[in-house]
Amino acid sequence: MPTVLVPLLLALDQILKLWALENLSPAPRPLLGDLLYLTLVRNTGAGFGLFQGQASLLGLLSFLVGAGLLLLLARRRYPPLPTLALSLITAGALGNGIDRLGRGWVVDYLDLGTSIPLIAHFPVFNLADVCVTLGAALLLLAPRRRRRWI
């Protein structure tokens, strides 16, 4: 699964970012009513305004995480759900790493333009961010094997 999923998601992420650069502006454009907008943001840091101007460091870290996860996926077989989760995180880390090292910033374009209190000021994000978040959630939900001590 990772052999196909990681490059597929990575390619889709980069295609969507190129599309966003060509077609979007910083002015929000409604996509799903008042829930989701398309808004071009050039993010030089991480989510929630952290580490602004640290694209090189964050890019290197993203590549190290992505490469490490690729090694894990290549060396050992995991059950389907953890494999999917690790593949999603790998693709997301590499996708944003490419942006940070190649452009010096990450292309973000998905904007939750809602007035719901917990997400009213949520940062603009991209497919790579969705992959990392979904992958982390799936890892938390994946059943764990219990060790037998007998």
FENURMO-V258310 format. One record per pair of residues at least 24 apart in sequence whose ideal C-beta (glycine too) atoms are under 6 Angstrom apart, sorted by the first residue. I is the first residue (numbers start at 1). J is the second residue. If there is no record, write none. Layout:
i:I j:J
i:I j:J
This chain:
i:1 j:83
i:2 j:73
i:2 j:87
i:5 j:87
i:6 j:87
i:6 j:90
i:6 j:91
i:9 j:91
i:9 j:131
i:10 j:91
i:10 j:94
i:10 j:95
i:13 j:95
i:13 j:127
i:13 j:128
i:16 j:127
i:17 j:107
i:20 j:107
i:20 j:109
i:24 j:109
i:28 j:111
i:28 j:113
i:35 j:114
i:37 j:111
i:37 j:113
i:38 j:109
i:39 j:111
i:39 j:124
i:40 j:109
i:41 j:108
i:41 j:124
i:42 j:105
i:43 j:105
i:43 j:106
i:43 j:108
i:44 j:105
i:47 j:123
i:48 j:123
i:55 j:100
i:55 j:104
i:55 j:105
i:58 j:100
i:59 j:97
i:59 j:100
i:59 j:101
i:62 j:93
i:62 j:96
i:62 j:97
i:63 j:97
i:65 j:93
i:66 j:90
i:66 j:93
i:66 j:94
i:66 j:97
i:81 j:142
i:82 j:142
i:85 j:135
i:85 j:138
i:85 j:139
i:88 j:131
i:88 j:134
i:88 j:135
i:89 j:132
i:89 j:135
i:91 j:131
i:92 j:128
i:92 j:131
i:92 j:132
i:95 j:128
i:96 j:128
